[in-house]
Amino acid sequence: SQQGEEDPQALSIQEGENATMNCSYKTSINNLQWYRQNSGRGLVHLILIRSNEREKHSGRLRVTLDTSKKSSSLLITASRAADTASYFCATGDQTGANNLFFGTGTRLTVIP
Amino acid sequence: ETGVTQTPRHLVMGMTNKKSLKCEQHLGHNAMYWYKQSAKKPLELMFVYSLEERVENNSVPSRFSPECPNSSHLFLHLHTLQPEDSALYLCASSQEEWDYNEQFFGPGTRLTVL
């Protein structure tokens, strides 16, 4: 399967703490993306990291990519209650098609 | 209106009904997608349209029938569904480029099949 797998499946932290979520995948990729989904809503794109990049930042988000290990991590610093959501990684393969393959997500709960 | 919109937001239907889900994107994108999201399962890609032509059909049962009349609109026609088809159906769009394929999602239609 080309789908990514997130780890852990669920994560509960106190407001202000950092949250780290991991993603592993199986095939060669062009890029890896992280999305966020509030309960029962559509997904929102957070950040994209290309296969030739190792780290990327966007506000309180930091994403790393290790293509040798076929893994990525998403770090949310100084978490807020509003960060409570499910987070998904998605991989785009190297076929040139725009298809993305999503994992089952990490459910993050930030306790105020 | 901006972004990707979906209607209806909620739908309850019997197994013998025929209904349609509608998706509209206001982003000028040239690719559109239907996904199915069931509890505790990865997002399942159902159909992909690129430049109004279907380019992907991931072994979806024929009781789901997509239609893409133009680059801004996408429909999913439903008939004789099963209770296991109950799920959140998400539409997305993107602009096809070689190495940048961020997708923009609609809010979804929550479908319940009785």
gemmi code that builds the backbone of each chain (N, CA, C; Angstrom):
import gemmi

chains = {
    "A": [
        ("SER", (0.833, -1.199, 0.000), (0.000, 0.000, 0.000), (0.874, 1.258, 0.000)),
        ("GLN", (0.420, 2.291, -0.687), (1.180, 3.524, -0.702), (0.823, 4.432, 0.447)),
        ("GLN", (-0.180, 4.054, 1.221), (-0.673, 4.973, 2.225), (0.315, 5.164, 3.345)),
        ("GLY", (0.309, 6.398, 3.886), (1.117, 6.676, 5.055), (0.449, 6.135, 6.303)),
        ("GLU", (1.253, 5.940, 7.312), (0.714, 5.508, 8.604), (1.198, 6.468, 9.672)),
        ("GLU", (0.245, 7.022, 10.413), (0.608, 7.963, 11.453), (0.759, 7.251, 12.799)),
        ("ASP", (1.578, 7.831, 13.602), (1.835, 7.280, 14.934), (2.101, 8.450, 15.868)),
        ("PRO", (1.492, 8.525, 17.058), (0.523, 7.556, 17.576), (-0.858, 7.748, 16.944)),
        ("GLN", (-1.778, 6.859, 17.247), (-3.149, 7.020, 16.755), (-3.854, 8.125, 17.514)),
        ("ALA", (-3.496, 8.294, 18.792), (-4.104, 9.345, 19.596), (-3.057, 9.917, 20.525)),
        ("LEU", (-3.189, 11.213, 20.791), (-2.215, 11.920, 21.622), (-2.956, 12.974, 22.420)),
        ("SER", (-2.708, 13.000, 23.730), (-3.371, 13.964, 24.592), (-2.303, 14.712, 25.378)),
        ("ILE", (-2.319, 16.046, 25.287), (-1.293, 16.852, 25.954), (-1.949, 18.060, 26.615)),
        ("GLN", (-1.189, 18.713, 27.476), (-1.639, 19.943, 28.107), (-1.307, 21.135, 27.211)),
        ("GLU", (-2.150, 22.126, 27.296), (-1.917, 23.355, 26.546), (-0.531, 23.909, 26.879)),
        ("GLY", (0.176, 24.344, 25.865), (1.518, 24.873, 26.066), (2.612, 23.866, 25.769)),
        ("GLU", (2.278, 22.582, 25.851), (3.272, 21.545, 25.546), (3.428, 21.416, 24.035)),
        ("ASN", (4.492, 20.717, 23.664), (4.704, 20.422, 22.242), (4.093, 19.076, 21.895)),
        ("ALA", (3.618, 18.963, 20.662), (3.040, 17.698, 20.181), (3.838, 17.217, 18.985)),
        ("THR", (4.216, 15.954, 19.019), (4.958, 15.366, 17.898), (4.196, 14.169, 17.349)),
        ("MET", (3.990, 14.196, 16.046), (3.319, 13.097, 15.361), (4.247, 12.584, 14.265)),
        ("ASN", (4.208, 11.295, 14.030), (5.091, 10.668, 13.065), (4.306, 10.014, 11.944)),
        ("CYS", (4.962, 9.902, 10.818), (4.344, 9.301, 9.638), (5.374, 8.422, 8.950)),
        ("SER", (4.979, 7.210, 8.611), (5.856, 6.349, 7.829), (5.145, 5.972, 6.544)),
        ("TYR", (5.925, 5.778, 5.492), (5.342, 5.439, 4.206), (6.210, 4.391, 3.532)),
        ("LYS", (5.757, 3.872, 2.394), (6.443, 2.700, 1.845), (7.083, 2.917, 0.476)),
        ("THR", (6.565, 3.845, -0.302), (7.082, 3.986, -1.666), (7.899, 5.264, -1.808)),
        ("SER", (8.576, 5.405, -2.930), (9.297, 6.660, -3.205), (8.294, 7.774, -3.439)),
        ("ILE", (8.624, 8.953, -2.991), (7.667, 10.050, -3.050), (8.261, 11.283, -3.717)),
        ("ASN", (7.383, 12.118, -4.212), (7.758, 13.450, -4.691), (7.701, 14.457, -3.556)),
        ("ASN", (6.681, 14.300, -2.733), (6.517, 15.204, -1.616), (5.667, 14.543, -0.554)),
        ("LEU", (5.653, 15.128, 0.612), (4.816, 14.660, 1.703), (4.095, 15.868, 2.272)),
        ("GLN", (2.824, 15.691, 2.533), (2.025, 16.813, 3.025), (1.364, 16.422, 4.348)),
        ("TRP", (1.118, 17.437, 5.149), (0.360, 17.244, 6.385), (-0.943, 18.050, 6.283)),
        ("TYR", (-2.016, 17.397, 6.710), (-3.332, 18.026, 6.708), (-3.916, 17.927, 8.107)),
        ("ARG", (-4.840, 18.823, 8.367), (-5.550, 18.846, 9.648), (-7.044, 18.716, 9.351)),
        ("GLN", (-7.758, 18.018, 10.237), (-9.196, 17.878, 10.075), (-9.873, 18.055, 11.431)),
        ("ASN", (-10.732, 19.052, 11.519), (-11.584, 19.181, 12.691), (-12.724, 18.181, 12.533)),
        ("SER", (-13.277, 17.771, 13.637), (-14.227, 16.664, 13.656), (-15.333, 16.825, 12.624)),
        ("GLY", (-15.455, 15.846, 11.728), (-16.535, 15.821, 10.750), (-16.455, 16.880, 9.675)),
        ("ARG", (-15.304, 17.526, 9.525), (-15.154, 18.575, 8.523), (-14.142, 18.158, 7.463)),
        ("GLY", (-13.960, 19.032, 6.477), (-12.970, 18.774, 5.439), (-11.555, 18.937, 5.955)),
        ("LEU", (-10.609, 18.427, 5.163), (-9.206, 18.535, 5.529), (-8.648, 19.882, 5.090)),
        ("VAL", (-7.719, 20.377, 5.865), (-7.067, 21.644, 5.556), (-5.566, 21.394, 5.428)),
        ("HIS", (-5.007, 21.847, 4.332), (-3.578, 21.662, 4.080), (-2.772, 22.515, 5.047)),
        ("LEU", (-1.755, 21.890, 5.670), (-0.897, 22.617, 6.606), (0.444, 22.963, 5.980)),
        ("ILE", (1.097, 21.963, 5.423), (2.469, 22.177, 4.973), (2.860, 21.072, 4.003)),
        ("LEU", (3.706, 21.401, 3.060), (4.223, 20.434, 2.092), (5.742, 20.461, 2.163)),
        ("ILE", (6.343, 19.281, 2.175), (7.804, 19.187, 2.145), (8.181, 18.303, 0.961)),
        ("ARG", (9.086, 18.776, 0.161), (9.495, 18.038, -1.024), (10.539, 16.981, -0.660)),
        ("SER", (10.695, 16.026, -1.540), (11.581, 14.899, -1.235), (13.036, 15.309, -1.096)),
        ("ASN", (13.417, 16.466, -1.642), (14.812, 16.919, -1.516), (15.004, 17.889, -0.338)),
        ("GLU", (13.966, 18.044, 0.459), (14.051, 18.889, 1.647), (14.106, 18.014, 2.886)),
        ("ARG", (14.730, 18.521, 3.928), (14.840, 17.751, 5.169), (14.020, 18.332, 6.297)),
        ("GLU", (13.805, 19.635, 6.246), (13.070, 20.285, 7.322), (12.372, 21.517, 6.763)),
        ("LYS", (11.214, 21.792, 7.338), (10.467, 22.964, 6.904), (9.693, 23.529, 8.086)),
        ("HIS", (9.559, 24.848, 8.126), (8.848, 25.494, 9.225), (7.705, 26.327, 8.669)),
        ("SER", (6.639, 26.394, 9.461), (5.541, 27.303, 9.147), (4.876, 27.672, 10.458)),
        ("GLY", (5.144, 28.885, 10.923), (4.587, 29.302, 12.200), (5.015, 28.372, 13.319)),
        ("ARG", (4.058, 27.777, 14.032), (4.371, 26.855, 15.124), (4.582, 25.414, 14.646)),
        ("LEU", (4.552, 25.222, 13.346), (4.726, 23.877, 12.791), (6.158, 23.673, 12.306)),
        ("ARG", (6.657, 22.486, 12.596), (7.966, 22.094, 12.064), (7.831, 20.682, 11.528)),
        ("VAL", (8.201, 20.495, 10.290), (8.116, 19.186, 9.644), (9.508, 18.734, 9.253)),
        ("THR", (9.781, 17.480, 9.507), (11.036, 16.889, 9.043), (10.710, 15.731, 8.110)),
        ("LEU", (11.647, 15.431, 7.250), (11.496, 14.328, 6.306), (12.808, 13.575, 6.206)),
        ("ASP", (12.738, 12.276, 6.387), (13.903, 11.405, 6.238), (13.555, 10.365, 5.177)),
        ("THR", (13.988, 10.610, 3.961), (13.622, 9.703, 2.865), (14.326, 8.356, 2.977)),
        ("SER", (15.459, 8.320, 3.674), (16.151, 7.031, 3.826), (15.361, 6.102, 4.745)),
        ("LYS", (14.674, 6.694, 5.698), (13.846, 5.901, 6.620), (12.378, 5.909, 6.217)),
        ("LYS", (12.080, 6.660, 5.153), (10.684, 6.787, 4.701), (9.798, 7.207, 5.878)),
        ("SER", (10.181, 8.314, 6.497), (9.410, 8.789, 7.629), (9.428, 10.307, 7.695)),
        ("SER", (8.420, 10.838, 8.355), (8.287, 12.278, 8.545), (7.734, 12.521, 9.934)),
        ("SER", (8.013, 13.696, 10.478), (7.402, 14.064, 11.749), (6.846, 15.466, 11.649)),
        ("LEU", (5.764, 15.683, 12.378), (5.143, 17.003, 12.498), (5.213, 17.404, 13.954)),
        ("LEU", (5.832, 18.538, 14.206), (5.930, 19.072, 15.560), (5.097, 20.342, 15.643)),
        ("ILE", (4.200, 20.382, 16.614), (3.433, 21.591, 16.899), (3.944, 22.124, 18.226)),
        ("THR", (4.501, 23.301, 18.209), (5.061, 23.864, 19.441), (4.004, 24.720, 20.152)),
        ("ALA", (4.191, 24.817, 21.467), (3.314, 25.679, 22.286), (1.848, 25.458, 21.926)),
        ("SER", (1.383, 24.230, 22.081), (0.049, 23.845, 21.617), (-1.044, 24.674, 22.304)),
        ("ARG", (-2.148, 24.781, 21.579), (-3.324, 25.497, 22.076), (-4.516, 24.573, 22.000)),
        ("ALA", (-5.541, 24.871, 22.762), (-6.755, 24.048, 22.736), (-7.328, 23.979, 21.310)),
        ("ALA", (-7.167, 25.073, 20.555), (-7.692, 25.118, 19.189), (-6.941, 24.189, 18.240)),
        ("ASP", (-5.804, 23.643, 18.677), (-5.073, 22.685, 17.836), (-5.695, 21.294, 17.893)),
        ("THR", (-6.653, 21.105, 18.777), (-7.329, 19.813, 18.872), (-7.968, 19.464, 17.531)),
        ("ALA", (-7.560, 18.343, 16.961), (-8.003, 17.940, 15.632), (-7.336, 16.617, 15.295)),
        ("SER", (-7.660, 16.086, 14.129), (-6.927, 14.933, 13.598), (-5.933, 15.423, 12.562)),
        ("TYR", (-4.769, 14.821, 12.571), (-3.697, 15.237, 11.662), (-3.324, 14.058, 10.780)),
        ("PHE", (-3.246, 14.312, 9.484), (-2.976, 13.265, 8.497), (-1.742, 13.613, 7.684)),
        ("CYS", (-0.941, 12.605, 7.409), (0.092, 12.798, 6.409), (-0.401, 12.214, 5.087)),
        ("ALA", (0.060, 12.780, 4.011), (-0.332, 12.323, 2.680), (0.892, 12.348, 1.787)),
        ("THR", (1.059, 11.305, 1.039), (2.211, 11.215, 0.153), (1.772, 11.280, -1.298)),
        ("GLY", (2.554, 11.995, -2.073), (2.358, 12.039, -3.504), (3.456, 11.216, -4.131)),
        ("ASP", (3.086, 10.304, -5.031), (4.113, 9.421, -5.562), (4.820, 10.061, -6.750)),
        ("GLN", (5.684, 9.294, -7.366), (6.546, 9.845, -8.408), (6.022, 9.572, -9.817)),
        ("THR", (4.753, 9.145, -9.904), (4.227, 8.837, -11.240), (3.885, 10.082, -12.032)),
        ("GLY", (3.823, 11.202, -11.353), (3.406, 12.420, -12.033), (1.937, 12.728, -11.833)),
        ("ALA", (1.188, 11.738, -11.381), (-0.222, 11.994, -11.101), (-0.328, 12.805, -9.814)),
        ("ASN", (-1.454, 13.464, -9.666), (-1.630, 14.303, -8.489), (-2.265, 13.582, -7.322)),
        ("ASN", (-2.393, 12.267, -7.416), (-3.070, 11.536, -6.354), (-2.278, 11.596, -5.055)),
        ("LEU", (-2.996, 11.711, -3.949), (-2.406, 11.663, -2.627), (-2.912, 10.430, -1.911)),
        ("PHE", (-2.062, 9.882, -1.062), (-2.411, 8.698, -0.300), (-2.339, 9.061, 1.183)),
        ("PHE", (-3.459, 8.953, 1.864), (-3.571, 9.391, 3.243), (-3.492, 8.217, 4.206)),
        ("GLY", (-3.038, 8.523, 5.432), (-3.072, 7.541, 6.499), (-4.363, 7.666, 7.289)),
        ("THR", (-4.395, 6.977, 8.432), (-5.596, 6.993, 9.274), (-5.586, 8.158, 10.251)),
        ("GLY", (-4.475, 8.849, 10.383), (-4.431, 10.060, 11.184), (-4.056, 9.869, 12.633)),
        ("THR", (-3.628, 10.958, 13.239), (-3.388, 11.035, 14.690), (-4.409, 11.994, 15.269)),
        ("ARG", (-5.133, 11.518, 16.247), (-6.122, 12.362, 16.912), (-5.432, 13.081, 18.055)),
        ("LEU", (-5.277, 14.413, 17.945), (-4.617, 15.213, 18.967), (-5.653, 15.928, 19.812)),
        ("THR", (-5.526, 15.782, 21.124), (-6.379, 16.519, 22.061), (-5.474, 17.390, 22.918)),
        ("VAL", (-5.744, 18.687, 22.901), (-4.987, 19.617, 23.734), (-5.901, 20.088, 24.863)),
        ("ILE", (-5.483, 19.776, 26.078), (-6.325, 20.059, 27.243), (-6.005, 21.450, 27.771)),
        ("PRO", (-7.030, 22.295, 27.880), (-6.781, 23.675, 28.346), (-6.287, 23.710, 29.789)),
    ],
    "B": [
        ("GLU", (-18.428, 33.458, -3.396), (-18.117, 32.273, -2.587), (-16.733, 31.767, -2.947)),
        ("THR", (-16.000, 31.364, -1.958), (-14.623, 30.946, -2.211), (-14.429, 29.492, -1.841)),
        ("GLY", (-13.289, 28.936, -2.322), (-12.911, 27.600, -1.889), (-13.730, 26.513, -2.551)),
        ("VAL", (-13.949, 25.457, -1.813), (-14.662, 24.284, -2.300), (-15.925, 24.117, -1.458)),
        ("THR", (-17.055, 24.078, -2.115), (-18.319, 23.914, -1.412), (-18.948, 22.582, -1.768)),
        ("GLN", (-19.681, 22.023, -0.812), (-20.374, 20.765, -1.048), (-21.808, 20.878, -0.540)),
        ("THR", (-22.718, 20.296, -1.296), (-24.112, 20.232, -0.864), (-24.683, 18.870, -1.212)),
        ("PRO", (-25.588, 18.314, -0.390), (-25.939, 18.870, 0.914), (-24.853, 18.562, 1.935)),
        ("ARG", (-24.954, 19.123, 3.110), (-23.982, 18.827, 4.163), (-24.336, 17.524, 4.873)),
        ("HIS", (-25.626, 17.230, 4.921), (-26.087, 15.982, 5.548), (-27.137, 15.365, 4.636)),
        ("LEU", (-27.125, 14.049, 4.546), (-28.089, 13.345, 3.707), (-28.418, 12.004, 4.345)),
        ("VAL", (-29.706, 11.755, 4.483), (-30.179, 10.453, 4.948), (-31.006, 9.864, 3.827)),
        ("MET", (-30.692, 8.643, 3.441), (-31.428, 8.047, 2.343), (-31.653, 6.564, 2.584)),
        ("GLY", (-32.719, 6.066, 1.991), (-32.988, 4.642, 2.042), (-32.224, 3.933, 0.947)),
        ("MET", (-32.164, 2.626, 1.046), (-31.376, 1.849, 0.099), (-31.939, 1.904, -1.318)),
        ("THR", (-33.198, 2.260, -1.464), (-33.779, 2.284, -2.811), (-33.795, 3.682, -3.423)),
        ("ASN", (-33.347, 4.660, -2.672), (-33.368, 6.040, -3.161), (-32.288, 6.292, -4.198)),
        ("LYS", (-32.493, 7.384, -4.942), (-31.441, 7.936, -5.808), (-31.213, 9.377, -5.383)),
        ("LYS", (-29.968, 9.703, -5.127), (-29.626, 11.060, -4.729), (-28.316, 11.449, -5.391)),
        ("SER", (-27.990, 12.741, -5.324), (-26.719, 13.211, -5.873), (-26.042, 14.149, -4.897)),
        ("LEU", (-24.739, 14.025, -4.820), (-23.918, 14.966, -4.072), (-23.281, 15.934, -5.060)),
        ("LYS", (-23.190, 17.182, -4.624), (-22.650, 18.209, -5.512), (-21.425, 18.852, -4.895)),
        ("CYS", (-20.456, 19.129, -5.733), (-19.240, 19.815, -5.310), (-18.940, 20.921, -6.304)),
        ("GLU", (-18.546, 22.063, -5.789), (-18.191, 23.184, -6.663), (-16.909, 23.826, -6.136)),
        ("GLN", (-15.979, 24.073, -7.050), (-14.750, 24.735, -6.616), (-14.612, 26.077, -7.335)),
        ("HIS", (-14.185, 27.065, -6.553), (-14.086, 28.447, -7.048), (-12.634, 28.883, -7.105)),
        ("LEU", (-11.739, 27.925, -7.307), (-10.307, 28.193, -7.223), (-9.609, 28.152, -8.578)),
        ("GLY", (-10.362, 27.865, -9.625), (-9.745, 27.780, -10.940), (-8.881, 26.562, -11.135)),
        ("HIS", (-9.100, 25.532, -10.336), (-8.308, 24.304, -10.444), (-8.763, 23.441, -11.615)),
        ("ASN", (-7.882, 22.523, -12.009), (-8.226, 21.680, -13.153), (-8.347, 20.197, -12.790)),
        ("ALA", (-8.296, 19.890, -11.520), (-8.469, 18.497, -11.093), (-9.412, 18.462, -9.890)),
        ("MET", (-10.274, 17.449, -9.851), (-11.216, 17.301, -8.745), (-11.279, 15.847, -8.323)),
        ("TYR", (-11.611, 15.642, -7.062), (-11.520, 14.310, -6.462), (-12.743, 14.042, -5.574)),
        ("TRP", (-13.141, 12.787, -5.507), (-14.075, 12.317, -4.483), (-13.339, 11.340, -3.573)),
        ("TYR", (-13.516, 11.556, -2.251), (-12.977, 10.661, -1.251), (-14.125, 10.160, -0.366)),
        ("LYS", (-13.912, 8.972, 0.188), (-14.827, 8.443, 1.195), (-14.041, 8.317, 2.494)),
        ("GLN", (-14.620, 8.823, 3.587), (-13.963, 8.713, 4.887), (-14.881, 7.969, 5.844)),
        ("SER", (-14.454, 6.763, 6.210), (-15.178, 5.966, 7.198), (-14.369, 5.956, 8.485)),
        ("ALA", (-15.065, 5.683, 9.575), (-14.413, 5.699, 10.887), (-13.246, 4.720, 10.913)),
        ("LYS", (-12.113, 5.210, 11.411), (-10.924, 4.392, 11.658), (-10.359, 3.743, 10.403)),
        ("LYS", (-10.623, 4.338, 9.259), (-10.039, 3.859, 8.006), (-9.324, 5.017, 7.334)),
        ("PRO", (-8.301, 4.723, 6.545), (-7.671, 5.815, 5.777), (-8.667, 6.414, 4.802)),
        ("LEU", (-8.427, 7.646, 4.466), (-9.236, 8.288, 3.443), (-9.131, 7.477, 2.152)),
        ("GLU", (-10.264, 7.136, 1.574), (-10.261, 6.322, 0.364), (-10.514, 7.201, -0.847)),
        ("LEU", (-9.574, 7.211, -1.759), (-9.763, 7.933, -3.011), (-10.711, 7.149, -3.894)),
        ("MET", (-11.800, 7.781, -4.315), (-12.794, 7.097, -5.136), (-12.601, 7.421, -6.617)),
        ("PHE", (-12.617, 8.694, -6.940), (-12.545, 9.124, -8.349), (-11.666, 10.353, -8.463)),
        ("VAL", (-10.997, 10.445, -9.595), (-10.201, 11.625, -9.918), (-10.580, 12.097, -11.309)),
        ("TYR", (-10.819, 13.384, -11.438), (-11.042, 13.988, -12.738), (-9.947, 15.014, -12.991)),
        ("SER", (-9.337, 14.933, -14.141), (-8.343, 15.902, -14.553), (-8.767, 16.466, -15.894)),
        ("LEU", (-8.880, 17.780, -15.956), (-9.342, 18.431, -17.192), (-10.654, 17.798, -17.655)),
        ("GLU", (-11.519, 17.541, -16.679), (-12.883, 17.047, -16.904), (-12.945, 15.610, -17.408)),
        ("GLU", (-11.808, 14.933, -17.414), (-11.832, 13.521, -17.811), (-11.489, 12.658, -16.600)),
        ("ARG", (-12.198, 11.555, -16.461), (-11.939, 10.670, -15.336), (-10.615, 9.952, -15.555)),
        ("VAL", (-9.722, 10.097, -14.616), (-8.419, 9.471, -14.764), (-8.176, 8.400, -13.721)),
        ("GLU", (-9.062, 8.278, -12.753), (-8.870, 7.292, -11.702), (-10.234, 6.807, -11.249)),
        ("ASN", (-10.341, 5.510, -11.112), (-11.569, 4.908, -10.592), (-11.129, 3.717, -9.774)),
        ("ASN", (-11.034, 3.913, -8.492), (-10.407, 2.905, -7.644), (-11.360, 1.792, -7.232)),
        ("SER", (-11.800, 1.015, -8.202), (-12.640, -0.155, -7.920), (-13.841, 0.212, -7.076)),
        ("VAL", (-14.452, 1.304, -7.422), (-15.638, 1.747, -6.692), (-16.866, 1.044, -7.256)),
        ("PRO", (-17.760, 0.572, -6.388), (-18.974, -0.101, -6.888), (-19.778, 0.800, -7.822)),
        ("SER", (-20.468, 0.184, -8.758), (-21.188, 0.947, -9.784), (-22.373, 1.710, -9.225)),
        ("ARG", (-22.751, 1.464, -7.969), (-23.840, 2.240, -7.376), (-23.393, 3.685, -7.105)),
        ("PHE", (-22.095, 3.946, -7.253), (-21.569, 5.319, -7.205), (-21.197, 5.719, -8.631)),
        ("SER", (-21.749, 6.825, -9.099), (-21.499, 7.243, -10.473), (-21.091, 8.710, -10.484)),
        ("PRO", (-19.850, 9.023, -10.849), (-19.429, 10.427, -10.854), (-19.767, 11.114, -12.162)),
        ("GLU", (-19.823, 12.428, -12.088), (-20.049, 13.232, -13.285), (-19.309, 14.550, -13.121)),
        ("CYS", (-18.596, 14.953, -14.147), (-17.851, 16.213, -14.104), (-18.183, 17.012, -15.358)),
        ("PRO", (-19.233, 17.815, -15.311), (-19.673, 18.541, -16.505), (-18.712, 19.650, -16.929)),
        ("ASN", (-17.965, 20.192, -15.984), (-16.966, 21.217, -16.299), (-15.939, 21.240, -15.179)),
        ("SER", (-14.933, 22.049, -15.311), (-13.808, 21.989, -14.361), (-14.179, 22.506, -12.976)),
        ("SER", (-15.334, 23.152, -12.847), (-15.710, 23.714, -11.555), (-16.699, 22.860, -10.787)),
        ("HIS", (-17.317, 21.909, -11.438), (-18.386, 21.145, -10.819), (-18.126, 19.640, -10.885)),
        ("LEU", (-18.491, 19.000, -9.800), (-18.342, 17.552, -9.705), (-19.547, 17.006, -8.957)),
        ("PHE", (-20.104, 15.934, -9.492), (-21.250, 15.301, -8.863), (-20.919, 13.845, -8.537)),
        ("LEU", (-21.611, 13.340, -7.536), (-21.553, 11.912, -7.238), (-22.990, 11.432, -7.138)),
        ("HIS", (-23.403, 10.645, -8.122), (-24.761, 10.124, -8.164), (-24.810, 8.804, -7.412)),
        ("LEU", (-25.813, 8.686, -6.570), (-25.930, 7.529, -5.676), (-27.234, 6.779, -5.958)),
        ("HIS", (-27.156, 5.466, -6.064), (-28.402, 4.699, -6.212), (-28.222, 3.306, -5.634)),
        ("THR", (-29.268, 2.834, -5.010), (-29.308, 1.520, -4.339), (-28.089, 1.302, -3.463)),
        ("LEU", (-27.848, 2.251, -2.567), (-26.693, 2.141, -1.675), (-26.955, 1.135, -0.566)),
        ("GLN", (-25.884, 0.770, 0.117), (-25.933, -0.165, 1.229), (-25.615, 0.580, 2.526)),
        ("PRO", (-26.044, 0.061, 3.657), (-25.732, 0.735, 4.933), (-24.239, 0.963, 5.135)),
        ("GLU", (-23.400, 0.084, 4.621), (-21.949, 0.262, 4.802), (-21.388, 1.414, 3.969)),
        ("ASP", (-22.236, 1.997, 3.117), (-21.807, 3.177, 2.371), (-21.940, 4.452, 3.198)),
        ("SER", (-22.536, 4.343, 4.369), (-22.640, 5.498, 5.257), (-21.232, 5.965, 5.623)),
        ("ALA", (-20.977, 7.257, 5.390), (-19.625, 7.791, 5.601), (-19.661, 9.289, 5.349)),
        ("LEU", (-18.523, 9.916, 5.525), (-18.338, 11.311, 5.144), (-17.715, 11.319, 3.749)),
        ("TYR", (-18.365, 11.970, 2.812), (-17.855, 12.039, 1.446), (-17.258, 13.428, 1.220)),
        ("LEU", (-16.008, 13.417, 0.885), (-15.253, 14.655, 0.737), (-14.889, 14.876, -0.717)),
        ("CYS", (-15.042, 16.110, -1.130), (-14.618, 16.539, -2.451), (-13.369, 17.396, -2.281)),
        ("ALA", (-12.484, 17.321, -3.230), (-11.278, 18.146, -3.193), (-10.933, 18.595, -4.597)),
        ("SER", (-10.142, 19.648, -4.684), (-9.659, 20.103, -5.985), (-8.184, 20.481, -5.861)),
        ("SER", (-7.515, 20.494, -6.988), (-6.116, 20.912, -7.013), (-5.766, 21.410, -8.396)),
        ("GLN", (-4.646, 22.091, -8.468), (-4.122, 22.521, -9.749), (-2.994, 21.571, -10.103)),
        ("GLU", (-3.126, 20.878, -11.200), (-2.128, 19.866, -11.555), (-0.802, 20.513, -11.916)),
        ("GLU", (0.189, 20.202, -11.078), (1.551, 20.602, -11.382), (2.440, 19.439, -11.026)),
        ("TRP", (3.640, 19.414, -11.583), (4.465, 18.208, -11.458), (4.720, 17.817, -10.011)),
        ("ASP", (5.193, 18.758, -9.226), (5.623, 18.343, -7.899), (4.936, 19.119, -6.790)),
        ("TYR", (3.810, 19.698, -7.101), (3.110, 20.439, -6.070), (1.627, 20.154, -6.231)),
        ("ASN", (1.090, 19.319, -5.395), (-0.282, 18.864, -5.581), (-1.110, 19.033, -4.322)),
        ("GLU", (-0.995, 20.198, -3.680), (-1.833, 20.492, -2.522), (-3.296, 20.413, -2.927)),
        ("GLN", (-4.065, 19.756, -2.111), (-5.490, 19.624, -2.392), (-6.293, 20.474, -1.424)),
        ("PHE", (-7.351, 21.052, -1.941), (-8.251, 21.882, -1.155), (-9.566, 21.115, -1.006)),
        ("PHE", (-9.979, 20.920, 0.221), (-11.136, 20.081, 0.507), (-12.375, 20.907, 0.814)),
        ("GLY", (-13.514, 20.340, 0.432), (-14.781, 20.871, 0.882), (-15.105, 20.371, 2.278)),
        ("PRO", (-16.213, 20.834, 2.860), (-16.572, 20.451, 4.226), (-17.133, 19.044, 4.337)),
        ("GLY", (-17.489, 18.451, 3.200), (-17.985, 17.076, 3.227), (-19.495, 16.987, 3.300)),
        ("THR", (-19.989, 15.841, 2.862), (-21.395, 15.467, 3.029), (-21.438, 14.246, 3.920)),
        ("ARG", (-22.128, 14.357, 5.026), (-22.309, 13.208, 5.931), (-23.503, 12.405, 5.423)),
        ("LEU", (-23.230, 11.215, 4.910), (-24.267, 10.363, 4.324), (-24.618, 9.226, 5.269)),
        ("THR", (-25.904, 9.058, 5.489), (-26.395, 7.926, 6.274), (-27.366, 7.135, 5.413)),
        ("VAL", (-27.093, 5.859, 5.249), (-27.950, 4.976, 4.462), (-28.691, 4.059, 5.425)),
        ("LEU", (-30.003, 4.142, 5.383), (-30.813, 3.346, 6.311), (-31.196, 2.004, 5.698)),
    ],
}
model = gemmi.Model(1)
for chain_id, residues in chains.items():
    chain = gemmi.Chain(chain_id)
    for i, (resn, *xyz) in enumerate(residues, 1):
        res = gemmi.Residue()
        res.name, res.seqid = resn, gemmi.SeqId(i, " ")
        for name, pos in zip(("N", "CA", "C"), xyz):
            atom = gemmi.Atom()
            atom.name, atom.element = name, gemmi.Element(name[0])
            atom.pos, atom.b_iso = gemmi.Position(*pos), 0.0
            res.add_atom(atom)
        chain.add_residue(res)
    model.add_chain(chain)
structure = gemmi.Structure()
structure.add_model(model)
structure.setup_entities()
